[in-house]
Amino acid sequence: MENELHSVMFVLCRKDINMSHVKLAQQVALASLYCSHKGMTSCLDRHGQWSNRCEWYRDWVSRKLPIYVIGCDHLQALWDTHHDILERNQDIPLYIVKDKGYCQEEQETITCMGIGPCNKEDIKDIVMRYQMY
């Protein structure tokens, strides 16, 4: 299927906080789950049927790419700049993960942001300047 090759989700992770690999994996999983849920529910019409505009989502292969950003300011700037354009105008899910502060981080620490799933062409200009984690 052609769409499988182009559908992707990016999870932008902060590199300035020293999360363990396990903690990072948990944060990436949260971003992935919430974005997937938002994407799936936006693809259903009011009768619970798949919308034609999201036909690719049904066959989406889970390709999640963690990339890193320098710090919280970068994540906040990306959110502020692209939230309206992506989520409201193009139905591309975004989700910011805030850690609860039970283990490693301070309470309400923003750790990562998920973008997608969507066609990678729709967001490549936003995320391609960053490196893989």
N, C-alpha and C positions, 0 to 999 in steps of 0.2 A: 504494500500500500504506500502510495507516494507520500501521504500526509505523515506517516510514521517517521519518515526521515527528516521532517522539518519541525515537528512538535517538540517543545522543550520547556523545561522549567529551570529558572536560575534561582539560586539561593545565595544572596550576598551576605557574607559573614565578616564580622569585625576581626581584624587582626591585632588590634591594639590591646585586647584583653586576653589574658592567658587562660583560656578555657582548656580543660583536658579534652582529649580526643572523644571520650565518651560524652562529655557535656556538649561538645560541638555537634556530635551526631544527634543528640536529643533535640537540640535547637533546630538543626536542619530538618529533622523529621517533623517537628511541629510546623515549621513554615510550609513544608511540602503538603502535609495533611490539610491544613487550613486553606491553602491556595487551591488544592485539588477539589475540596468540598465547595468552595466559592465558585470555581469554574464549572463544576458539574451542575450545581443548582442554577447557575445562570444559563445553562444550555437547555434547561427544561422549560417548556411553555407552561401556561397556567393549568393545563390539564395533565401535566407530568409526562408529556411526550417530548421526544428530542426535537429541538428546533433545527431547521435546515442549515442555519448559519453556523452551527457547531457540530456538523456531521463528523469532522475530523476528531473531535474530543472523544467520541465513543470508542474509537479504535486507537487511542493514544497509547503509546508504549512509554512506560515511566522512565524518562531520561531526565535526570536531575543533575545539574552541574553546579557544584559549590564554587563560588569565586570569592575573593576577598577584597574588602575595602579597608582603607586605613583606619577609620574610626567612626564613631557615632555621628559626627558632623556630616560625613559623606552619605551615610544612610538617610539621615534627616533631609539633606539637600535633594537626594534622589526622590524621596517620598514627596517632598514639597513641590518639586518640579514636574514630576510625572504622574502623580496620583490621579489628578483630574483627567489627564489625557488618556491614560491607559485604562483605568478601572471604570470610569464613568462613560467615556466616549467610545472605547474599543472593547469593553467587556473583558479586559485582561486582568485577572485577579492579582492583587498585591496584599501582602500580610506582613506586618512587623511583629517580631517575637520579642516580648519583654520578659526577662527572667524573673521568677518570683523571689529569688534571693534566699532560697532554703539551703543551698549547698556552697557554691563558690562565689557567685557575684552578689553585688548589692541589689536590694529589692528594686524592681522596675528598671533594671539595666536592659537597654535595647541590645540584643545580641546579633540578630540577623533579619533579613527581609527576603521574602519569597516573591518572585515575579513569574506568573504563568500558572498553568500551562497555556501555551499559545504557539502560534507559528513563529519560529525563530526570526524570520524576516521582520516581524512587527516590532521586535525589541533589540535587534542586533546593534543599532546605533547607541543604545543606552548602556548595554553591558559589555560590549566587546573591547572596551578600553581597559577592563580589569583582567587580572590574571586568575587562573584556576587556583583553588586552594590547595 
